Amino acid sequence: MRFAACICLYLGLAVLTYAADSASEDHKIIALENAWNQAQLHRDSKALDRLVSETFIYTDYDGTVMNKSQFLADIKDPEYKASLIANENEKVFSYQSTAIVVGTYHTKGTYKGKAYEHYGRFTDTWIMRDGNWQCVASHTTLVNK
């Protein structure tokens, strides 16, 4: 009886530890999402280079598909001047060394002298590689606001 109680206690603590670790990793992923937004806002391709994997694929709201080098070149475009990039309603779905983040975004600024303001949804896929999280795929879709 005492052995069974110890096993139950151990399993309960293991579940609580896993839940705490998972929540901690979820917070890290959200922090990386926010760092991504700041890097995009400031056209910091070096910061984004560290956040996305070598095999990164980005699908933009208009159907454009870019690899990592195309995505980073797009960020450095001097015609792109974002004044706001913000995520909301973010939810992280964790699977061992993979995390899927879904949420909504709001961005505005100017591109080639024309003002824009977009509201949309996004899905980002992150993997843990060599102790670091990196985004391997990102997809955005516009929504009416």
C-alpha positions as CSV (number, residue, x, y, z in Angstrom):
1,M,0.0,0.0,0.0
2,R,2.8,2.4,0.9
3,F,4.6,1.5,-2.3
4,A,1.5,2.3,-4.4
5,A,1.1,5.7,-2.6
6,C,4.8,6.5,-3.4
7,I,4.3,5.6,-7.1
8,C,1.1,7.8,-7.3
9,L,3.0,10.7,-5.7
10,Y,6.0,10.2,-8.1
11,L,3.7,10.1,-11.1
12,G,1.8,13.2,-9.9
13,L,5.1,15.1,-9.5
14,A,6.3,14.0,-12.9
15,V,3.1,15.3,-14.5
16,L,3.4,18.6,-12.7
17,T,7.0,18.9,-13.7
18,Y,6.2,18.2,-17.3
19,A,3.4,20.7,-17.3
20,A,5.7,23.4,-15.8
21,D,8.4,22.6,-18.3
22,S,5.9,22.8,-21.1
23,A,4.6,26.1,-19.9
24,S,8.1,27.4,-19.7
25,E,8.9,26.4,-23.2
26,D,5.6,27.9,-24.4
27,H,6.7,31.2,-22.9
28,K,10.1,31.0,-24.6
29,I,8.3,30.4,-28.0
30,I,6.0,33.4,-27.4
31,A,9.1,35.5,-26.5
32,L,10.7,34.4,-29.8
33,E,7.6,35.4,-31.7
34,N,7.8,38.8,-30.1
35,A,11.6,39.1,-30.9
36,W,10.7,38.2,-34.5
37,N,8.2,41.1,-34.7
38,Q,10.8,43.5,-33.3
39,A,13.4,42.3,-35.8
40,Q,11.0,42.7,-38.6
41,L,9.9,46.2,-37.4
42,H,13.6,47.3,-37.3
43,R,14.5,45.4,-40.5
44,D,17.1,43.4,-38.5
45,S,17.8,40.5,-40.8
46,K,20.7,39.3,-38.6
47,A,18.3,38.7,-35.7
48,L,15.9,36.9,-38.0
49,D,18.7,34.8,-39.4
50,R,19.1,33.3,-36.0
51,L,15.4,32.7,-35.5
52,V,14.7,30.8,-38.7
53,S,16.2,27.6,-39.9
54,E,18.3,27.1,-43.1
55,T,15.3,25.2,-44.6
56,F,12.8,27.9,-43.6
57,I,9.7,28.3,-45.9
58,Y,7.5,31.4,-45.7
59,T,4.1,31.6,-47.3
60,D,2.8,35.1,-47.4
61,Y,-0.8,36.2,-47.4
62,D,-0.8,36.7,-51.2
63,G,0.5,33.2,-51.9
64,T,4.1,34.2,-52.4
65,V,6.5,31.4,-51.1
66,M,10.0,32.4,-50.0
67,N,13.0,30.5,-48.7
68,K,15.2,31.8,-46.0
69,S,17.4,34.0,-48.2
70,Q,14.4,35.5,-50.1
71,F,12.7,36.2,-46.8
72,L,15.7,37.9,-45.3
73,A,16.2,40.0,-48.4
74,D,12.6,41.0,-48.3
75,I,13.0,42.2,-44.7
76,K,16.0,44.4,-45.7
77,D,14.0,46.1,-48.5
78,P,14.3,49.8,-47.9
79,E,10.9,50.3,-49.5
80,Y,9.3,48.3,-46.6
81,K,8.7,50.5,-43.6
82,A,6.6,48.9,-40.9
83,S,5.4,51.1,-38.1
84,L,3.5,48.4,-36.2
85,I,3.8,44.6,-36.0
86,A,1.8,43.0,-33.2
87,N,0.5,39.5,-32.5
88,E,-2.5,38.6,-30.4
89,N,-4.4,35.5,-29.3
90,E,-1.3,33.4,-29.6
91,K,-1.7,29.7,-28.7
92,V,1.2,27.3,-28.5
93,F,0.7,23.6,-29.3
94,S,3.8,21.7,-28.0
95,Y,4.9,18.2,-29.3
96,Q,8.2,17.2,-27.7
97,S,10.7,19.0,-29.9
98,T,8.2,20.8,-32.1
99,A,5.8,23.7,-31.4
100,I,3.0,25.1,-33.5
101,V,2.0,28.7,-32.8
102,V,-1.3,30.1,-34.1
103,G,-2.5,33.6,-33.6
104,T,-3.7,36.8,-35.1
105,Y,-1.6,39.8,-36.2
106,H,-1.9,43.4,-37.0
107,T,0.7,45.2,-39.1
108,K,0.8,48.6,-40.7
109,G,3.3,50.9,-42.4
110,T,4.3,51.9,-46.0
111,Y,5.6,49.8,-48.9
112,K,6.9,51.6,-52.0
113,G,5.3,54.8,-50.7
114,K,1.8,53.3,-50.3
115,A,0.3,52.9,-46.8
116,Y,-0.9,49.5,-45.8
117,E,-2.7,48.0,-42.8
118,H,-3.2,44.3,-42.5
119,Y,-5.0,42.1,-40.1
120,G,-4.5,38.4,-40.4
121,R,-3.9,35.0,-38.9
122,F,-0.6,33.1,-38.8
123,T,0.8,29.7,-38.2
124,D,4.4,29.2,-37.3
125,T,6.2,25.9,-36.9
126,W,9.2,25.8,-34.5
127,I,11.6,22.9,-33.9
128,M,14.1,22.4,-31.1
129,R,17.5,21.9,-32.7
130,D,20.8,21.8,-30.8
131,G,19.1,23.3,-27.7
132,N,17.6,26.2,-29.6
133,W,14.2,26.9,-31.1
134,Q,14.1,27.8,-34.7
135,C,11.2,28.5,-37.0
136,V,11.0,26.1,-40.0
137,A,7.8,27.4,-41.6
138,S,5.5,30.4,-41.4
139,H,2.2,31.0,-43.1
140,T,0.0,34.2,-43.0
141,T,-3.5,34.8,-44.2
142,L,-5.4,38.1,-44.3
143,V,-8.7,38.5,-42.6
144,N,-11.3,41.2,-42.8
145,K,-11.5,43.4,-39.8
